[in-house]
């Protein structure tokens, strides 16, 4: 029951709009992260990764939480490596199907017979296998395939809806730290879901041709995919852009717009929109002022600069730095209750993360 119904002295037109609470925001954030992590786990299953890569899978999930755009970096990295292979081997020797499977992260099965005659199945990333050593096998579309596609479409709808609501909050100037975090998580989740849908539509698996021995080392056993320099740079830049220093240093730099002929001040950016720049008498003077921060910006710059060498030398250190840069201020905002309480009217009608 609304306040206007409880208090007859409050007119219907003055009814207080609904606000989102901290508990509601935490629940929706956890639900979104759980959905994205589940999508990433489902993708590893579609990529046909064996249990031998379980530790690598956990590392990939951890990086997805720390850097939601991690799947984009890995896709770009595999695309560049596939392009290098085509240039080295020749375009005619590398099939389009192999390139699509390698870029999407597919693994090739290798059946081994261990002691006692028991058959053991291992998987090797397709991007690490020579083109002539593997073959693709089409699979049947059954009820399991239909169920997977339906679940993927439902998750994709949630990710798109989250991005749309984030855009509406941005347009209403009600976008806060936790909303940006959720938007980036939804973007990474949507990318994972699109790759999963692509693999499902192709509906094929890869295996070694019988009698072929794989001589190359398998990657991703301990720390996920052994990313190249391009993916490492992309992850570093993504973390820097999504960190507090690079995204919200404008909070410490505010603009005052003084209209000519009076003492009225405006705050950027709303002040710039409110002024009439077509009238010469109202031409504004724009002055920038720098606010104070609890921690000098120079120290915040050190963390992102350390991220790239840390990623090259120690995966755990890079993961910890990325997690700190992407999550610390989200937690601070929730604890201090400084997030925007404005609730989108559409979000009340739809169950969206």
N, C-alpha and C positions, 0 to 999 in steps of 0.2 A: 504494500500500500504506500502511495507517494505521500510527501509532506503536505501537498495541497489537499489531499483527502483527509489527512489527520487534523489539519488546522484549517478551519473554514475561513479564517481571516487572510489566508494566502491565496491570491487569485490564481486561476489555472495558468494564465500567461506568465506568471512569475515563478512557476515551478522550477525547483533547483534541478539542473540536469544530472544525469547519472554519472558517477565517478568510479574509476577503477581503483581497487584496493591493492595493497602490497601482496596479500595472499593470492588474490586472483592473478596478478602479474607473475608471481613466482610459479604458480601452477601451470599457467599457459607457457611460460618459458621452458619449464622442465618437460612438458608434453611435446613441445616443438623439438627440443634437443633429442628426446627419446625417439621421436618419429624419424628424424634425420639419421641418427645412429642406427636405427633398425634398417633404414633404406641402404645405408652403407654396408651393413652386414649382409643384407640380401644381395647386394651387388657382388660381393666377394663369392657368394654361392653361385651366382650366374657366371662369374668369370672362371669357375671350375678350379678354384684354389684348393689344394689338398691340405690335410691337417698339419703337414710339415711347415706350412706357412702361417700357422695360427698366431705365432708371436709377431710376425710381420703384420698380420691383420690387426692385432691390438695396437700396434704402433700407428698404423694408418688411421684407426678410429681416434686415437689420442691426438694426432695431428689435425684431424677434422674438427675436433672440439676446440683446439687451440687456435687454429687458422681455418675458418669455415670455407675459404676459397682454395683449400688444399687440393681438392679434386680437379679444379681448373688447371692448377700448376702441373699436376701429374699428367693430365691429358696433353697439354702443350709440350711437355718434355717428351712423351712418347711419340708425338707427331714429328718433332724435330729429329728424333733418333730414327724414325721410320724413313724420313726424307733423306737422311744421310745414308741409310742402307740402300735406298733406291739409287742414289747417285753412285754408290760404290759398286753395287751388283749389276746395275743397269735396270732401266724401267721395264724392259721386256721380261726379265727374270723374276720380278717381284709382282705377284698378282694383287689385284685390288682387294680381293677377299682377305688375303693375308694382312694387308695394311689396315683394313678396317678392324680386323680382329686384334691386331697388335696394339693399335691406338686405343681401342676400347678396354684394354687390359686383360684380354683373354689369356688363359693358361692352356698349355698342351699336356695331355696325359702321357705318362710313361709307365708302362706296366713292367714290374720287376718280379722275379721269382727269388725269394729269400730262402734261407736255410729251412729245410723241412718241406719244401715244395709249395709253401704258401705264397700266393700272389699278392704283391704289394703295389699300390698305385701312388705315384708321385706326380707332381705337376711342376712345370717350368714355365715362366712367363714367355709368352709367344714372341715378344720383342727380342728375346735372347736366343732364339732358335733360328737356324738357317731355313730358308724358305723350302728347300727340297727335302727337308727331314720330316716334315709334318704334313698332315692332310686334314681336311675338314669333313665332318659327317653331319648331315642334316638330321634333325630330330623331329618327331611327330608332335603335332599340336593337340594336346589332350586337355582334360579338365584341370589338371595342375597348371598348365600354361595359361588357361583362361583365368583361373583364380589369381595367379601372379599378376596378370595384366590388369585385372580389376582393382587389386590392392594398390598397384602402382599408380593407376589413374586417380584413385582417391587421395593418395599422398601428394601427387602432383597438384591436385586441386587445392589442397591445404597450403602448399608452398606458394603457389601463385596468389592465393587469397591473402596470405601474410604479407607478401611483397606489395600488393595493391593497398592494403590497409596502412602499411608503412609509408607509401607514397602519399596517401591522404593525410596522414599525420604530419608529414613533411610540408605539404601544402598549407596545412593549418598552423604551422609553426609550433607543433606540439610533440616533435620528435625528440626523444631523450636518449640517453646512453643505452638503456636496456632495449629500446626499440630498434636502434641501429644494430645492436648485437643480434637480435632476433631476425632482422632483415637479412643480415649477412649469412646467418645460419640457414635461413630459408633459401637463399640463393645457392649456397653450397649443396643443400639437400635437393633442390630442383635439378641441379647439374647431375648429381648422382642418379636421380630418378630418370632423367633423360637418357643417360648412358645405359641404365638397366632396361629401359623400354627399347632402346636400339638393339641391345643384345637379344632380348626376347623376340623382337621382330625378325631378326636374322635366324634365330633358333638353330644354332649349330654349335658343335663342340669340336675341339681340335685334339688330335692324338699323334704320337710319333708313328711313323711308318715302321712296321715290324722289321727288326733286324738293324735299325738305325740306332747308333749310340750317340748320346749327347755329350760332347766333350767340353762345352763351355760351362762356366760356373753359373749356378743358379743364384739369382739376386733375391733380395727381400727376405732372407731367412731371419735376420735379427732385427733390423731397424726399418722395415718397410721397403719401399722401392728405393733403389740406389739412384737418387735423383741427380740429373746433370746440373750444370751451372745455370742454365736458363731457368729451370724450375726452382732452384734455390734462390735465385734473384727475385723471381716472382713471389715466392713465399715471403721473403724478407720485405719486399715493397708492400705486399698486402698487409703484413703485420704493422708496418710503419704507418700506412695510411689509416688503419683502423685503431691505432694507438691514440692515447689521449693527447699527446703532444702535437701530432700532425693533424688531428681531426678537430680538436677543440681548443687550439691555442687562440682561435678567434674569440673565444669567450674572454680571454684576457686582453684582447684588443678591441676596443669599442670605438665607434665613430659618433661624433656629435656634429649635427648639421645646424648651422646658425643661419636663419633666414635674414636676408638683407632688410634692415629697417626696423627690426624688433628684436626682442630678447628670447624668442621662442627656440627651444632646443629640441632636436629630434634624435632618436636613437636608431642606428643602423641595424637592420635594413629597412624597418618599417618607415622610418623617417624619409628615406629616399623615395619610397613609393608614394608617400603622402604629399610630396612637394610637386609643384607645377613648374617643370623645367622650361616650359615654353614661354613663360613670362619673365622678362628681363628684370622687373622690379623685385621679383621673388627669387632671384638667382641665389642659391645657397653657398655658403662657405663650408667646406668639408674639412674637419679636423679630426685627426686620429689620436687617441689616448691609449696608453698601455696600462692595464691594471696590474695588481700584484698577485703573485702566485705563492702558494705555500712552499713550493720547491722550484728552484730556478730551472728555466727551460733547458739550460745547457746540460743538466744532469739527466733530463728525460731523453735528450738526444743521444746520450751515450748508450742507452739500452738498445735502441734499434741498430746503432752502428756496430754493436757487439754481436748482433744476431747472425749476420752472415758468416763471420769467421767461426762462430760457435757451431753453426750448422755444418760447416765443413770439417770440424774436428770432433765435436761431441754432440750426438743427436739428443741426448737427455738434457744437456745445458740449453740447447736451442729450443727444445720443447718447453722447458720451464720459463725461459724468457718470453716466448710467444704467448704462453698462457697468462703470464703476469701482465703483459701489455694489453691483451685483449679482454681480460676478465676482471682485473682488479677494480677498475672504476665502475663496472657494472655492479659489483658487490657493494662498493661504497655507496652508490646511488640508492640501492635497495635498503641498505642499513640506515642511511640518513633520511630516507623518505623524501628525497629531492626530485623524484621523477614526476613527470606530468600526470595528473589524475584525470585528464580529459579522456572521456570514453567516446569512441566513434559510434554514432547511432547505428551504422551498419553492423558493427561488431556485436551489438546487442541482439540482432536478429539472426545472425549466423554463428555457427560454432566454428570459429577460426582461431588458430593458435595466436 
